[in-house]
Amino acid sequence: MTAKNKTEVWLRGPLDDVPALLQPVAQALLQAREELHELMAGFPDQLLWQTVEGMASPGFHLQHLAGVLNRLFTYARGEALTAEQLDYLSSEGKVAENTTTADMVKLFDNEVDKAIAQLITTDEKTLKQERGVGRAQLPSTVIGLYVHAAEHTMRHLGQLLVTVKVLKNNS
């Protein structure tokens, strides 16, 4: 059964151990993972870095999906980005030689797993706590970062879907 034919994650009931207020975030991330797996199944590695009409490549979207989850969940913990995270950020959009579609999907899967684990351990009483974002420490909250992570993931998944379908149709 494909993701299109089965019940979406948010309609399958509550996720074990995820705090009630964070269920929608976890469900959105898990939905994105299912849809990404279906979309990228059998996607040719040679098309990863192809662009169409100025749209970002599938490789960029896959890098960015993993990177943003990692960064936003770091900020939600009240931590600054590490040198490794900053290096990853600067590499987003650059061709990663010898990286396969499967490698990039696995990287996203790992970030979703880490995000869900963090949601499980988040005390709902901390959700309104302020958090700074980026070098400028722009104001947000724990819940703001989590919700943005979910909506940003779905936005890029939609962009990835269009790009992948166009590339597959053109090849």
C-alpha positions as a Python dict, from the first residue, in 0.01 Angstrom:
ca = {
    (1, 'M'): (0, 0, 0),
    (2, 'T'): (142, 342, -91),
    (3, 'A'): (146, 647, 136),
    (4, 'K'): (-136, 794, -77),
    (5, 'N'): (-362, 499, 0),
    (6, 'K'): (-313, 461, 372),
    (7, 'T'): (-423, 667, 663),
    (8, 'E'): (-202, 967, 727),
    (9, 'V'): (10, 961, 1041),
    (10, 'W'): (-195, 1225, 1223),
    (11, 'L'): (-508, 1004, 1188),
    (12, 'R'): (-345, 688, 1326),
    (13, 'G'): (-378, 791, 1689),
    (14, 'P'): (-129, 926, 1939),
    (15, 'L'): (237, 833, 1918),
    (16, 'D'): (377, 648, 2217),
    (17, 'D'): (572, 863, 2462),
    (18, 'V'): (539, 1190, 2264),
    (19, 'P'): (391, 1467, 2483),
    (20, 'A'): (36, 1561, 2378),
    (21, 'L'): (123, 1914, 2267),
    (22, 'L'): (406, 1785, 2049),
    (23, 'Q'): (206, 1511, 1874),
    (24, 'P'): (138, 1727, 1563),
    (25, 'V'): (509, 1802, 1522),
    (26, 'A'): (609, 1436, 1551),
    (27, 'Q'): (326, 1326, 1323),
    (28, 'A'): (420, 1580, 1055),
    (29, 'L'): (783, 1468, 1062),
    (30, 'L'): (685, 1102, 1035),
    (31, 'Q'): (443, 1182, 752),
    (32, 'A'): (721, 1367, 571),
    (33, 'R'): (950, 1067, 612),
    (34, 'E'): (692, 829, 465),
    (35, 'E'): (624, 1056, 170),
    (36, 'L'): (994, 1117, 110),
    (37, 'H'): (1062, 742, 104),
    (38, 'E'): (787, 687, -152),
    (39, 'L'): (898, 984, -364),
    (40, 'M'): (1268, 896, -368),
    (41, 'A'): (1231, 519, -415),
    (42, 'G'): (1429, 433, -728),
    (43, 'F'): (1526, 794, -795),
    (44, 'P'): (1839, 793, -1016),
    (45, 'D'): (2153, 918, -840),
    (46, 'Q'): (2263, 1094, -1159),
    (47, 'L'): (1962, 1330, -1126),
    (48, 'L'): (2034, 1434, -765),
    (49, 'W'): (2202, 1760, -861),
    (50, 'Q'): (1995, 1845, -1168),
    (51, 'T'): (1788, 2162, -1163),
    (52, 'V'): (1478, 2257, -1354),
    (53, 'E'): (1375, 2613, -1438),
    (54, 'G'): (1589, 2759, -1161),
    (55, 'M'): (1443, 2534, -891),
    (56, 'A'): (1678, 2385, -636),
    (57, 'S'): (1805, 2034, -705),
    (58, 'P'): (1673, 1727, -524),
    (59, 'G'): (2017, 1697, -364),
    (60, 'F'): (1986, 2045, -215),
    (61, 'H'): (1640, 1973, -74),
    (62, 'L'): (1759, 1647, 81),
    (63, 'Q'): (2062, 1817, 236),
    (64, 'H'): (1850, 2107, 357),
    (65, 'L'): (1574, 1889, 504),
    (66, 'A'): (1825, 1710, 727),
    (67, 'G'): (2027, 2021, 808),
    (68, 'V'): (1735, 2240, 910),
    (69, 'L'): (1592, 1973, 1141),
    (70, 'N'): (1932, 1938, 1304),
    (71, 'R'): (1977, 2313, 1348),
    (72, 'L'): (1626, 2396, 1470),
    (73, 'F'): (1628, 2117, 1726),
    (74, 'T'): (1970, 2239, 1845),
    (75, 'Y'): (1827, 2587, 1899),
    (76, 'A'): (1525, 2435, 2078),
    (77, 'R'): (1768, 2278, 2328),
    (78, 'G'): (1908, 2627, 2386),
    (79, 'E'): (2241, 2541, 2225),
    (80, 'A'): (2452, 2723, 1969),
    (81, 'L'): (2548, 2555, 1644),
    (82, 'T'): (2877, 2369, 1638),
    (83, 'A'): (3152, 2418, 1381),
    (84, 'E'): (3041, 2091, 1220),
    (85, 'Q'): (2684, 2219, 1185),
    (86, 'L'): (2805, 2546, 1036),
    (87, 'D'): (3022, 2355, 789),
    (88, 'Y'): (2722, 2143, 691),
    (89, 'L'): (2514, 2459, 643),
    (90, 'S'): (2773, 2609, 410),
    (91, 'S'): (2782, 2285, 210),
    (92, 'E'): (2407, 2276, 145),
    (93, 'G'): (2345, 2311, -225),
    (94, 'K'): (2694, 2207, -323),
    (95, 'V'): (2729, 1884, -515),
    (96, 'A'): (2828, 1603, -279),
    (97, 'E'): (3026, 1367, -502),
    (98, 'N'): (2969, 994, -453),
    (99, 'T'): (2661, 1057, -240),
    (100, 'T'): (2362, 849, -336),
    (101, 'T'): (1993, 914, -304),
    (102, 'A'): (1981, 634, -47),
    (103, 'D'): (2257, 803, 157),
    (104, 'M'): (2065, 1129, 163),
    (105, 'V'): (1734, 963, 254),
    (106, 'K'): (1912, 782, 538),
    (107, 'L'): (2055, 1111, 664),
    (108, 'F'): (1705, 1259, 676),
    (109, 'D'): (1574, 945, 851),
    (110, 'N'): (1843, 981, 1117),
    (111, 'E'): (1750, 1345, 1178),
    (112, 'V'): (1381, 1255, 1209),
    (113, 'D'): (1471, 980, 1458),
    (114, 'K'): (1678, 1226, 1664),
    (115, 'A'): (1400, 1485, 1648),
    (116, 'I'): (1136, 1238, 1769),
    (117, 'A'): (1366, 1128, 2052),
    (118, 'Q'): (1409, 1493, 2154),
    (119, 'L'): (1033, 1553, 2140),
    (120, 'I'): (978, 1253, 2367),
    (121, 'T'): (1211, 1398, 2630),
    (122, 'T'): (1076, 1753, 2605),
    (123, 'D'): (889, 1873, 2911),
    (124, 'E'): (574, 2052, 2794),
    (125, 'K'): (636, 2315, 3063),
    (126, 'T'): (938, 2436, 2860),
    (127, 'L'): (748, 2501, 2537),
    (128, 'K'): (703, 2875, 2598),
    (129, 'Q'): (1067, 2926, 2695),
    (130, 'E'): (1247, 3175, 2475),
    (131, 'R'): (1520, 3060, 2243),
    (132, 'G'): (1753, 3260, 2022),
    (133, 'V'): (1794, 3163, 1659),
    (134, 'G'): (2111, 3210, 1459),
    (135, 'R'): (2402, 3441, 1511),
    (136, 'A'): (2163, 3734, 1559),
    (137, 'Q'): (1974, 3537, 1827),
    (138, 'L'): (1639, 3624, 1675),
    (139, 'P'): (1358, 3555, 1921),
    (140, 'S'): (1160, 3234, 1918),
    (141, 'T'): (1038, 2974, 2166),
    (142, 'V'): (1083, 2600, 2203),
    (143, 'I'): (737, 2537, 2056),
    (144, 'G'): (800, 2792, 1781),
    (145, 'L'): (1115, 2611, 1676),
    (146, 'Y'): (946, 2272, 1679),
    (147, 'V'): (645, 2390, 1479),
    (148, 'H'): (866, 2570, 1230),
    (149, 'A'): (1076, 2255, 1190),
    (150, 'A'): (762, 2060, 1097),
    (151, 'E'): (618, 2318, 859),
    (152, 'H'): (955, 2388, 698),
    (153, 'T'): (1006, 2016, 642),
    (154, 'M'): (668, 1984, 472),
    (155, 'R'): (731, 2296, 259),
    (156, 'H'): (1060, 2158, 126),
    (157, 'L'): (909, 1816, 77),
    (158, 'G'): (650, 1978, -149),
    (159, 'Q'): (921, 2157, -345),
    (160, 'L'): (1119, 1833, -370),
    (161, 'L'): (811, 1650, -496),
    (162, 'V'): (762, 1893, -784),
    (163, 'T'): (1129, 1889, -882),
    (164, 'V'): (1156, 1510, -867),
    (165, 'K'): (842, 1458, -1074),
    (166, 'V'): (958, 1703, -1341),
    (167, 'L'): (1306, 1547, -1356),
    (168, 'K'): (1161, 1195, -1380),
    (169, 'N'): (924, 1302, -1658),
    (170, 'N'): (1205, 1472, -1850),
    (171, 'S'): (1451, 1183, -1827),
}
